[in-house]
Amino acid sequence: MMAGKSSSKLKYVNAIPLSDLPKPGGAVGAVVGGLDVCIAVGTDGLIYALGGKAPPTGTPLKDGKVGKKTIKDAQYGTE
């Protein structure tokens, strides 16, 4: 691999208004660029964005229990 310029294809887009950000321990769902995502705020106050469905069940993660660096599937309780 040669060193040099690289063009990033990443594009940052707004997911939810800041006023809709949940309190620590909460999560909300959103559709961003056509993708279903979960925006979660851990109990430690850190903000996470991840795919909106729990594999392999497809349960919405926004309904799960948010902890410190974890979110539990609402249906089965798996992390």
C-alpha positions in Angstrom: 0.0 0.0 0.0 1.4 3.4 -0.9 1.3 6.4 1.3 -0.6 9.4 -0.1 -3.9 11.1 -0.2 -6.9 9.1 0.5 -10.4 10.2 -0.1 -12.9 9.3 2.6 -16.3 8.3 1.5 -17.7 8.7 5.0 -20.4 11.3 5.4 -21.7 12.6 8.7 -25.4 13.2 8.8 -27.8 14.4 11.5 -29.7 11.5 13.1 -32.0 13.2 15.6 -32.3 16.7 17.1 -30.1 17.2 20.1 -33.3 17.9 22.1 -34.4 14.3 21.3 -31.3 12.7 22.8 -32.3 10.4 25.6 -31.2 10.7 29.1 -28.4 8.3 30.3 -29.8 4.8 30.3 -32.1 5.5 27.4 -32.3 4.8 23.7 -34.2 6.0 20.7 -34.6 4.7 17.1 -34.1 6.7 13.9 -33.7 6.2 10.2 -30.5 7.7 8.9 -29.6 7.6 5.2 -32.2 4.8 4.8 -30.7 2.7 7.7 -32.5 1.8 10.9 -30.3 2.9 13.8 -30.4 3.0 17.6 -29.0 6.1 19.4 -28.2 5.1 23.0 -26.8 7.0 25.9 -25.0 4.7 28.3 -25.4 5.1 32.1 -22.0 6.7 32.0 -23.3 9.4 29.7 -21.4 8.2 26.5 -23.4 8.3 23.3 -23.5 5.4 20.9 -25.0 4.8 17.5 -25.5 1.2 16.3 -27.7 -0.9 14.1 -31.3 -0.6 15.1 -32.1 -4.4 15.3 -30.8 -7.1 17.6 -29.3 -10.0 15.7 -30.7 -12.6 15.0 -34.1 -11.8 16.4 -34.6 -8.4 14.8 -36.0 -7.0 18.0 -35.7 -3.1 18.1 -32.7 -2.2 20.3 -34.3 1.1 21.2 -36.6 -1.0 23.5 -33.6 -2.7 25.2 -32.1 -1.9 28.6 -29.1 0.4 28.2 -26.2 0.0 30.7 -22.6 1.1 30.8 -21.2 0.1 27.3 -24.0 -2.5 26.9 -27.6 -2.7 25.6 -29.7 -5.8 26.3 -32.2 -7.2 23.8 -35.6 -6.4 25.1 -37.0 -9.8 24.1 -34.2 -12.1 25.4 -32.0 -10.0 27.6 -28.9 -10.8 25.7 -26.1 -8.2 25.3 
